Every structure is written in structure tokens, then in C-alpha cells.
Amino acid sequence: MDGVEYVWKIDYLDTSMIMLSDAPEDINKTTRVLLVIRADEY
């Protein structure tokens, strides 16, 4: 995209989406969030 670099990561948050999940493998306790951001802003 016109030479702009992007990075991405997946966060595994608890269902309130405030803290990291204590059981990332459990879909009933975890919300997965995909973050895509420009590399120069990371």
C-alpha cells in the first residue's frame, strides 16, 4: 500500500475486554481481537 508497512497481532482478552484472558483456549472466557496498525505508529 504505497510503501506503508503494517503490523498485526491478536490479543486474547477476557469477556469484559479489559484484561488478558486467563484461559485463551476457552472460547467461553475469551474474546479475540485483531489489531492492525501502521508500523510507524506502533
C-alpha positions in Angstrom: 0.0 0.0 0.0 2.2 2.8 -1.3 5.2 1.6 0.7 3.4 1.9 4.1 4.2 -1.0 6.4 1.6 -2.5 8.7 1.9 -4.9 11.7 -0.8 -7.0 13.2 -1.3 -9.0 16.3 -4.1 -11.0 18.0 -4.9 -10.2 21.7 -6.8 -12.7 23.8 -8.9 -10.7 26.2 -11.4 -11.7 28.9 -15.1 -11.3 28.1 -15.1 -7.8 29.5 -12.3 -6.9 27.1 -10.4 -5.2 29.9 -7.7 -7.7 30.8 -5.9 -10.6 29.2 -7.7 -13.8 29.3 -6.6 -16.4 31.9 -7.7 -19.2 29.6 -7.1 -18.1 25.9 -8.0 -21.5 24.6 -11.5 -21.4 26.2 -14.0 -19.6 23.8 -16.4 -19.1 26.6 -13.9 -17.0 28.6 -12.0 -15.3 25.8 -12.6 -12.6 23.2 -10.1 -12.5 20.4 -9.2 -9.0 19.0 -7.3 -8.4 15.8 -5.2 -5.2 15.9 -3.9 -3.9 12.6 -1.8 -0.7 12.8 0.8 1.2 10.7 4.3 0.2 11.7 5.4 3.8 12.3 2.6 4.2 14.9 3.3 1.0 16.8 
